[in-house]
Every structure is written in C-alpha cells, then in structure tokens.
Amino acid sequence: MSGSKPDILWSPHHVDRYVICDSELSLYRIESVGNSEAKAGALRLSEETTATLLAINSDTPYMKCVAWYPKHEPECLLAVGQANGRIVLTSLGQSHNSKCKDLMGKEFVPKHARQCNTLAWNPVDSNWLAAGLDKHRADFSVLIWDISSKFTPEASVTTDKIRLSAGDTDAGLVVTKPLYELGQNDACLSLCWLPRDQKLLLAGMHRNLAIFDLRNTSQKMFVNTKAIQGVTVDPHFHDRVASFFEGQVAIWDLRKFEKPVLTLTEQPKPLTKVAWCPTRTGLLATLTRDSNIIRLYDMQHTPTPIGDETEPTIIERNVQPCENHIASFAWHPSSQNRMVVVTPNRSMTDFTVFERISLAWSSTGSIMWACGRHLYECTEERNASSVEKDISTKMRQRAQSRYGHDTEQVWRNYLLAGDDDPQLKSLWYTLYFMKQYTEDLEQKPVVNKLPLVYSGIKNIVKSSSGTVESQRCWNGSDRQANVIRYHSDERCLALQLCGWIKRGPEIDVEPFLQSLEVEREWERAAAVALFNLDIRRAIQILNKGATAEKGDLNLNVVAMALSGYTDEKNSLWREMCSSLRLQLNNPHLCVMFAFLTSEPGSYDGVLYESSMAVRDRVAFACMFLSDSQLPRYIEKLASEMKEAGNLEGILLTGLTKDGVDLMESYVDRTGDVQTASFCMLKGSPGEVVKDSRVQCWIENYRNLLDAWRFWHKRAEFDIHRSKLDPSSKPLAQVFVSCNFCGKSISYSCSAMPHQGRGFSQYGVSGSPTKSKVTSCPGCRKPLPRCALCLMNMGTPVSSCPGAGKSDEKVDLSKDKKLAQLNNWFTWCHNCRHGGHTGHMLSWFRDHTECPVSACTCKCMQLDTTGNLVPLDSV
C-alpha cells in the first residue's frame, strides 16, 4: 500500500492483536492501561487501553492489499497482493511450525503482470486464496490459488518473472498455475466468499456483481450495477451483502439478486470502506474520504423483502472517534460495538459505539430499557414509605379498591383512596354535601335553588338577599361585648356545604363539634366553638383534649389563656396574645387568638391563615363578613384555589366552568385524571360533562384501565358513567346480520315468553318457556345451526337436547352471570363455524380445534387475546 493511506486488520484468532498496513506491516497488541502503564513506548489508544508494537515486516514492497490467514496455525500468516499482481505469503511471528516455514516466502504469479486489487481466504477450505486483478485482454481477473500447491515454475516463465521478493535470500517456490481462473477480459475490484457454501465466490467485477460457482465455472449469476466495490457479507445474515460505488451503498439479498433491496443515503464524498459489525446484528459502518465521521446504519429491524416494493426502514447515526481524518477502521471481532480507527499519520484510537437506548414504560409503573445485549428494568419499591408513590401507582391501587364508585355515601370515596390527603377529603365531603342538599331541595316544591348547590359558594353568596345583621354576646365570658354576625338563607346553605351545620334553619354546630372530638381534632373543634362565640365550650374541648390519651398538656395552658379574655383594647391580656400567638405551632390555636384580638369587621388574621382548611375560613367569612366584603373575599380565595389547583376550591367554584378550570390546574399539577373524572360525573350538570377537557380526562382514565388490563373495572366505570350521564351511553355498534338479507337479527325477543298465550300450551305448567326464533325476522330464512347441538341458532340453550341432566360441560347455569351470554351467537372468523356461546365455551375448554368434522382450524389459538387474563376481579 505504498503511497496510500494505512489500513487496519484484526487478527482472526487473537482478539488483542491487529496489523497496520501501508508501506510496511506493523503488528500491535492492545491491552488495558493497568497492564501496560509501566512499558515504554506504549501508544495510548483511549483512557482505558494502550497498544504495544510487537513486530514490523518491511520485506514486501508495493503492497496493495493484505489478507490474514483465517486458521490458528500457522500463526500470523498473511497474504500480500502487490502492484505487479504477485501474491506473497509472509509472517509477523517467529513460528516454529514446519508448515509455516514451508509457506513463508511463497509467491503466486499471474501470467500477465497487473495490479492485485483484493484478496480473500476461503473460510472453510483455508488453503484456497482468491485474488482479484486488473483487467487484461488475454488473461483472467479472478484467480484462486491453492497455497499447498507444489507446482514448479513453467519453462516459459522468464528468470526475472520468478524473482523472489526483496529480502528473500533462500530460493522459494513460485506457483504460476492457479486452481481456478474466472472472469476473463474483465477487472475484479472486490471479492468475498459466501459462508453458506465454500464453492461460491462473490466478485465485484467491472460492471456487475457476479456469483461464481466453482463446481461449474462456465456459468455465473450476475447483476449489472455500478456498486461493485467493497463487497462484504453480513456475518449474522449470510444472504445479505453490502457493496458501494462512490458515495452510495447498496444492500443486496442473494435470494432476490435482481436489484438491491435497499440503497442507503448517498454521501457527498466517495466512500473508502464499509464493514458489518461482527458482534451486532444488522449494523453497518461506512467511511468516506477525508472525514473524521463514521456513519452507522442500523438495520436490526429490517424485514425480509416480500414484494418488489418492500423498502425496509433503517436508522442512521454518526459517530466521531477522533478529531483528525480517518484513513481506515476495523471492528473488534469479539468486543461488542468496539472498533479501532487509524489516521493517515498512523495515530490510532480505540472507540466503542454506544448503543441507542430503547425505552419502554409499562402502564404499571415499571421502566425497561435495552442497551446492547442487556435488558434493564426499574420498578417502584413496594414498601418504600419514605418516597411518595407515583400518581399512576396511586390510581391503580384506588381503582382496585373501587374508588369513586360509592354513590350513596359519597364521602367514603376518600377512605377508599387510602391516602391521608386533606384535599381529597375536602373534595369528597363537598360532593357528599352537594348531593345531600340537592336531594332535600328536590323534595321541596321550590326547585329554583337546585343549580345553586352545584354552582359553588361563590355563586351562592352573589345571589344572597335579605341578609340580617345581628349582634350576639359571648357565652361563658363575664364581659358582655357584642359581636356583629350576618345571617341569610344563602349563607345558611353555604354553612351546610362547609359541613358546619346540619339540615334546618337553626345554626347548631354541636353535632359538628362532637364529630371533630371523635376524630380527636381538638384544636379545630375549639376554634369552631370559639367562632360561634362559645368560649366555655371551647375551653371544655381543650381540657378534654389535654386529658385524653396521648393528648397535649399545653392545651390546658391555652384554655387558661382563653378564660382570661377581655375586650378592653389596652389590656395586658390583649397585648400579650397579639405578640405571642404567632409562636403557636397549631394554626387553629393561632387563629383563635387572632379572632379574639381583632377589630370588629377586620379578621385578616383568620381569613388569610393558609394552614387552616378552606371550608373553615369560608364558614367563618359567611358569619362575620358583610354583603360587600364576603363576595370580594370569596372571589379572591377562589382565584387562588384555581391557580394552585387546590381541590378544596371546588367548594367555592362548584361543578361549573370555574370548577373545570380548577380541576385542569389540579390535573396539570398531579396527573390525577381518575379523581377529575369521578368528580365531574358526580351529580354534575350536563354542560360541564360535555366540556372537551372533561371528556379528555374520562377517555384517558378509560384507556388507563384498559392498559392495566382492568377490563371489568373499565366496564363498571362505563356503567357508572352512563347512569350519571345518560348521553354517554354508546349506541349498538355490532350486531348479527342475516346471511341472506343482511338485516339485523335481534335476539332480545327470543328470551321473552310468547304474549297472549298460556303456559299450558307449551306442555309446561306454571313456568314460561323461552321462544324459539330460528329464522331471520326479515326474510324468514333459517338461521345457521350450532356446530355442537345441531339446533338452529336462536334456540335457547336450555331447549337443546343434552343440555339438561348430566351434561355438566354444556350446562353453565351454575354461573348465573353467564346465563344471558350462553345464548349468544359465536363463530370463528377464519372457518365461519360456530354456535351457542355456552356450547363453544364448553368445547374449547378441552379442545383447540374446530368442533366441525373435517375442519382442522385451530379456532382458539387464532384469538390473540385468548391468553390474556384480566388483572382485576369482578
């Protein structure tokens, strides 16, 4: 390869050795840095590897191509093709093998001198060496030599023609008689043996690709093409071959050799080398002239060509092993996706092509990705209490517990969620109160307030009229200071939706206080009692909480502070409470003293305490804010809730367009389409359900259930949805049609007893018999027969012979849920045979083949979902 760029060859039997070929042959050994860091002269190939020069052979000048002997012995035997067409066997090792010594220096000389372009050893019969030469009008261009040949030079060969290579001092053997001669009057630019047969040789001739069969050299199979350079066979798919011409690569299938199955993207510069990766299926590397980039074509998923128009898809990638221009590269024979590149100045780089990562995210929360030959999986820890579960895991667990399906005690859905989320608790209690008071209003003759319940407190307080202002005194305080409170029917309804009071016109919070005591929410109960101007009850609750099991003794101190309440503005008590209340950890205790120290009509310390529940702040505002202050406060709070996506804000917005906006913020923040779907369906007006966002949440949740294989849960959800939103019930999409007239055959009438007849006419006294509709109601042609009972379809299963006493396989009545299904029409889409569903289910429990005689259709195995089992249980 004198005067040309260097090439690189990996040893076929030593994974740590390779040869650099240009004007001389240089043998290198590659090893890790730890093993060679102490050696002088080691060349750094990468951060982990170095190369050490082992031997140099400069005895073969005018090199044009080199091929490494494929067998283990003799070691390091190379064939070198020269510019004059001669092929010289040489070695880079000091082998003591007698066979190697006999072959060393052996030359194979063509009749006419011309350049040798390519060499290829036969991988099976390793004594055969194929050589591709330039064109000569009187000679062949493809010569196959037998290196074990003992032929001596013919007499006609001149002395200078059999002269040995420079440096050879001993008289060597010159072979001039090739074993085979092929390709007359043509030029051969590339060669490769086909692994599927040792007698087949693929050659890139001057204008065509030719396959020579050495068993019959007079015939050859060829295809005209310009892509005749660099022919190489895919080591993982022996019928796939790559070749190139200038900047274009052609992929051939030897089974369909008329034209390329794929032509790769043309490069702007001429190609210099293409090579298949020996460790990776379908990965082809290409190199262009004067480039530092190697382009990779991934044909791993290329389908086998079927028709003329089949165009397989590939994935292209560019990798840059080094900064300088690359002269050549070579894949490592065993290390996955590893190659060594060499530059024109003989600097080398060890480079690994990293695999594309294919990522798959399971609907159950697991992530799996493939990298090379390795498959990795990442799953969520089941018992990881410190890490919050992903929303998909939560929704999956909630679906299994039938979350959202309790339509009677709606608040119980919070318990089914299995998560102590105050927002979810507030949401489901709000929906429960809305449903409860809607039922009350429906029982009354006045129904104009029905929409108000679902429109939220924001709209309720806007419609407030007839507000009564009253002054009430404290209960349990020696000071008879009066506090201004406001009352109206709309404010009373708002308090009911907040859960503070029960049904009725009277404002009685005692049941609510008792429920808080049961839940051990002592501070909240004391705050609610204080807001209702009952200091004595608040002190009682605090004392009870201090003495309860695991109670906070500091509550006694708070109760003592409350007992000293005075309305004097300049008192020491008021001064100390105002300065020290912010040091209290519990927000309810903090707002209690904020309320006691506030000026009348100015309760910002209570209304804007974000740590307190929204429903408590709203209830407080409904009692103590005027008609001018209340709507402004509610509007501001609703805007904050909507922006934050806080579910507690549903109490304010209701199930209206504002509520959908709030739920959209919540879904954007959490991804919880499950709660959003159920919330918008619970007693929601039809206009809200028709919103495109609501429909999107519902459909996404249905798709999630299907992805989890919760098919029964999805069916339950559809039924639940159709009850709350009748417009969502889908029309019949599939029906059984008559073979003759094409009209629908409704089976609903066949399960009904005949009208106007007595049961005695059927021979059965006192029990109705199902009618037999065995013909099409449109054209009266008979329906097909069941393949098992041989009765016409339309005959109920219970009327079929053999379905009664002892045939347990046919009688499926023990599962009452399948009673209606047993009479359905069922047939195979492949062979068109079928019958009653009950009979077919019974048959295919024990068989996979069609029940019709002489039919060999494997009906049950054709069903792609036949082996899928739903993960949920009914």
C-alpha positions, 0 to 999 in steps of 0.5 A: 500500500505504498503511497496510500493511506494505512489500513487496519486488520484484526487478527482472526484468532487473537482478539488483542492483536491487529496489523497496520498496513501501508508501506510496511506491516506493523503488528500491535497488541492492545491491552488495558492501561493497568497492564501496560502503564509501566512499558515504554513506548506504549501508544495510548489508544483511549483512557482505558487501553494502550497498544504495544508494537510487537513486530514490523515486516518491511520485506514486501514492497508495493503492497496493495492489499493484505489478507490474514490467514483465517486458521490458528496455525500457522500463526500470523500468516498473511497474504500480500497482493502487490502492484505487479499482481504477485501474491506473497505469503509472509509472517509477523511471528517467529513460528516454529511450525514446519508448515509455516516455514514451508509457506513463508516466502511463497509467491503466486504469479499471474501470467500477465503482470497487473495490479492485485486489487483484493484478496480473500481466504476461503473460510472453510477450505483455508488453503484456497486464496482468491485474488482479484486483478486488473483487467487484461485482454488475454488473461483472467481477473479472478484467480484462486490459488491453492497455497499447498500447491507444489507446482514448479515454475513453467519453462516459459516463465522468464528468470526475472518473472520468478524473482523472489521478493526483496529480502528473500535470500533462500530460493522459494517456490513460485506457483504460476498455475492457479486452481481456478481462473474466472472472469476473463477480459474483465477487472475484479475490484472486490471479492468475498466468499459466501459462508453458506457454501465454500464453492461460491465466490462473490466478485465485484467485477467491472460492471456487475456483481457476479456469483461464481460457482466453482463446481461449474465455472462456465456459468455465473449469476450476475447483476449489472450495477455500478456498486461493485466495490467493497463487497462484504457479507453480513456475518449474522445474515449470510444472504445479505451483502453490502457493496458501494460505488462512490458515495452510495451503498447498496444492500443486496439479498442473494435470494432476490439478486435482481436489484438491491433491496435497499440503497442507503443515503448517498454521501457527498464524498466517495466512500473508502470502506464499509464493514458489518459489525461482527458482534451486532446484528444488522449494523453497518459502518461506512467511511468516506474520504477525508472525514473524521465521521463514521456513519452507522446504519442500523438495520436490526429491524429490517424485514425480509423483502416480500414484494418488489416494493418492500423498502425496509426502514433503517436508522442512521447515526454518526459517530466521531472517534477522533478529531483528525481524518480517518484513513481506515477502521476495523471492528473488534471481532469479539468486543461488542460495538468496539472498533479501532480507527487509524489516521493517515499519520498512523495515530490510532484510537480505540472507540466503542459505539454506544448503543441507542437506548430503547425505552419502554414504560409499562402502564404499571409503573415499571421502566425497561430499557435495552442497551446492547445485549442487556435488558434493564428494568426499574420498578417502584419499591413496594414498601418504600414509605419514605418516597411518595408513590407515583400518581399512576401507582396511586390510581391503580391501587384506588381503582382496585379498591373501587374508588369513586364508585360509592354513590350513596355515601359519597364521602367514603370515596376518600377512605377508599383512596387510602391516602391521608390527603386533606384535599381529597377529603375536602373534595369528597365531603363537598360532593357528599354535601352537594348531593345531600342538599340537592336531594332535600331541595328536590323534595321541596316544591321550590326547585329554583335553588337546585343549580345553586348547590352545584354552582359553588359558594361563590355563586351562592353568596352573589345571589344572597338577599335579605341578609340580617345583621345581628349582634350576639354576646359571648357565652361563658365570658363575664364581659358582655361585648357584642359581636356583629354576625350576618345571617341569610338563607344563602349563607345558611346553605353555604354553612351546610356545604362547609359541613358546619351545620346540619339540615334546618334553619337553626345554626347548631354546630354541636353535632359538628363539634362532637364529630371533630372530638371523635376524630380527636381534632381538638384544636379545630373543634375549639376554634369552631366553638370559639367562632360561634362565640362559645368560649366555655365550650371551647375551653371544655374541648381543650381540657378534654383534649389535654386529658385524653390519651396521648393528648397535649398538656399545653392545651390546658395552658391555652384554655387558661389563656382563653378564660382570661379574655377581655375586650378592653383594647389596652389590656395586658391580656390583649397585648400579650396574645397579639405578640405571642400567638404567632409562636403557636405551632397549631394554626387553629390555636393561632387563629383563635387568638387572632379572632379574639384580638381583632377589630370588629369587621377586620379578621385578616388574621383568620381569613388569610391563615393558609394552614387552616382548611378552606371550608373553615375560613369560608364558614367563618367569612359567611358569619362575620363578613358583610354583603360587600366584603364576603363576595370580594373575599370569596372571589379572591380565595377562589382565584387562588384555589384555581391557580394552585389547583387546590381541590378544596376550591371546588367548594367555592367554584362548584361543578361549573366552568370555574370548577373545570378550570380548577380541576385542569390546574389540579390535573396539570399539577398531579396527573390525577385524571381518575379523581377529575373524572369521578368528580365531574360525573358526580351529580354534575350538570350536563354542560360541564360533562360535555366540556372537551377537557372533561371528556379528555380526562374520562377517555384517558382514565378509560384507556388507563384501565384498559392498559392495566388490563382492568377490563371489568373495572373499565366496564363498571366505570362505563356503567357508572358513567352512563347512569350519571350521564345518560348521553354517554351511553354508546349506541349498538355498534355490532350486531348479527346480520342475516346471511341472506338479507343482511338485516339485523337479527335481534335476539332480545325477543327470543328470551321473552315468553310468547304474549297472549298465550298460556303456559299450558300450551307449551306442555309446561305448567306454571313456568314460561318457556323461552321462544324459539326464533330460528329464522331471520325476522326479515326474510324468514330464512333459517338461521345457521345451526350450532356446530355442537347441538345441531339446533338452529341458532336462536334456540335457547340453550336450555331447549337443546337436547343434552343440555339438561341432566348430566351434561355438566360441560354444556350446562353453565347455569351454575354461573348465573352471570353467564346465563344471558351470554350462553345464548349468544351467537359465536363463530370463528372468523377464519372457518365461519363455524360456530354456535351457542356461546355456552356450547363453544365455551364448553368445547374449547375448554378441552379442545383447540380445534374446530368442533366441525368434522373435517375442519382442522382450524385451530379456532382458539389459538387464532384469538390473540387475546385468548391468553390474556387474563384480566388483572382485576376481579369482578 
